[in-house]
């Protein structure tokens, strides 16, 4: 089926959440990107992967995978993904509209951290630290990852002492600065340890 649409295919770079990437081809059509599975070395597409579409006019566009629906080989139609996607600029707008917290007073600077959907629950307060470390590991633009991860581990150890935890929390917030956007609602859960 996809063979008849060969002229509509465009090159796509898949940036996976684990930091790896694949160079593939696919077709874009109104909020969806179609990717033939076997033709693209059995690439695996996951939610929140980014797809950089290298348009034939030389303009690249970045999309975020919202729903990576996989369809197996049926009735001669090859196995493929029909990925529901959102343009990166729209995705960032929607994420930033979900809520912010402004933390004041650290070296005179405000630190704004995107919390994401505040209705999202974290199952176990102790697992928040592991989730935060995984989140930090996935952010590419951080040059002090080791210090941030160490600060998260220090908070984890200090959970039974409110004063010590507040001190570690303050250190953590000063390390992450305003340039890092955390997309999960970690801070409200962290506040339980010092309130």
N, C-alpha and C positions, 0 to 999 in steps of 0.2 A: 504494500500500500504506500509506504513512504517513498518508494522509488519514483513514483510519478511526480512527487513534490520536491525532487532533488534540487531544482533551481531556487526553491524557497528557503533552503537550509542556510544557516549562518553559523559561524564559529562561535563557540561559547566556552568561557572558562568557568569551571565550577570550583568555588572556594568552600571547602567543607569546614564544619565547626571544629574539627580536630587540627586544622591548620594545613592539611594537605590540599592539593588541587588537581583537577583533571581538565584536559583540553578535549572538547567534544564538539559535535555539531547537533543542531536542533532547529526547530521552527517555532517562531513566535506568532501568536495570534490573540489579540484582545484579552490580556490578563492570564494567558496560559502559555507555557512553553512545552512543546512536544519533543521528547527525546527518545529515539529508538535505542533499546537496551543493548542488543548484541552488536549493533554497528558501532557503539561507543564503549567497547571493551567491558560490557556488563557493569557500567558505572552505577554506583549507588547514590541516590539523591535523598537527602533528609530535610526535614523541616528546619527552617532558618539557615540553610546553606545559601550562599549568595551566588547568583549566576550573572556573569558579565557577558553581555551579548555584544559581539564585535560586528556591528552593522556594516553592510557593504559600502555605505557612504563615508566610512571612516570614523563615525561617532560611536563610542561605546556607551552602553546603558547598563546599569546595575539593578538587578532585581533580587528580592528576598523570596525564598520558597515558603509559601504559607501552607500549602498542602501538596505533598509529593505523591499523587495517586499513581500506583503501578498497575498496569494491565498486562496479563499474560498473553501468550500467543493463542489467538482464537480466530477461527474461520479465515486463516491466511493472513490475518493482520499481525505483524510481528509484535513481540513483547515491547512495551514502551511505557514511559512516564507521561502523564498529562499533569504537569505541575501548575497549580494555581500560584501565581506570583503577584508581588506588589513592587512597584518601582521603589527604589531605595529612598528617594526623597519623601515619598508618601508614607512609607513605613516609619521613617524617623519622625515625621510630623505626628503620626498617630501615637508613637511611643512617647514622645515628649509631652503630648497632651494628657497622658494617663496620670500624671502627678509628679510633683517635685517636693522636696523638702530642702529648706535653706538652713544650713547650719552655720551660725555666726560665731565669731570670736576667736578663731584659730589664726594667730599672727595677723589679726586685723582683716583677714580675707574671708569672704563668704564662700562656702563650698556647696555647690548645687549638685545634687545627685538624683538622677531619674530613678524613681522607685518602681516604675511599671504599674501594673494593675494592683492596687492596694487590697483588692478582694481576694487575691491569690493567697492560699494558706501554705505554710511550710509545715510539714507533717511533724517533725521532731525538732525542738529547739537546738539540740546538740548537733544535728545534721547540717544546720545552717552554715557552720564553719567550713565543712567539707564542700558544700555547694558554692560558697563564696570563693574558695580556693580554685575550684574548677572554672568558675566564671572568670576569675582573674587570669588564669592560664590561657583562656581563649581570646583575651584582648591583645591584639598585636601591637598596639601603639604605646604600650607601657614599657618604660625603660628601667623601672625600679620594682619589677615583679617580685624578686626575692625578698625585698624589704617588706612589701605589702603582704606577701604570704606569711612571713615571719610574724608580722603584727597580728594577722588573723589567728595564727596558732597561739600567740600570747593571750589574745582575748579568750580563746577556747579554754586555756589553762586557768584563767582568772574568773570563770563564771560563778564561782561560789563566794567571791569577795567583791561586793558592789564597788567599793572605793578603788580597788585594784583594777577591776574591769573598766570603770569609767576612765581611768588613766590610760589603759591599753586602747580603749575605744577612741579616745582623743588622739592618740598617736596614729592609729589606723586612718582616721579621717584626714589628719594632716598629710599623710603619705599619699592618699589617693588623689587629692587636689581636685581642681575643677575640670581637668581635661579628661577625666574618666567617667563614662556613663555606665552605671550598673543597671541592668535591665530587669532585675528581680527585686522584690520588696524585702530586702534584707534588713534595712535599718529599723523598721518598726519591731521586728522580732528581737534585734540586738538590744533595743531600749528596755526590754523586759528584764535584762540582767542587771541594770543599774537603777531601775525605778522601784 
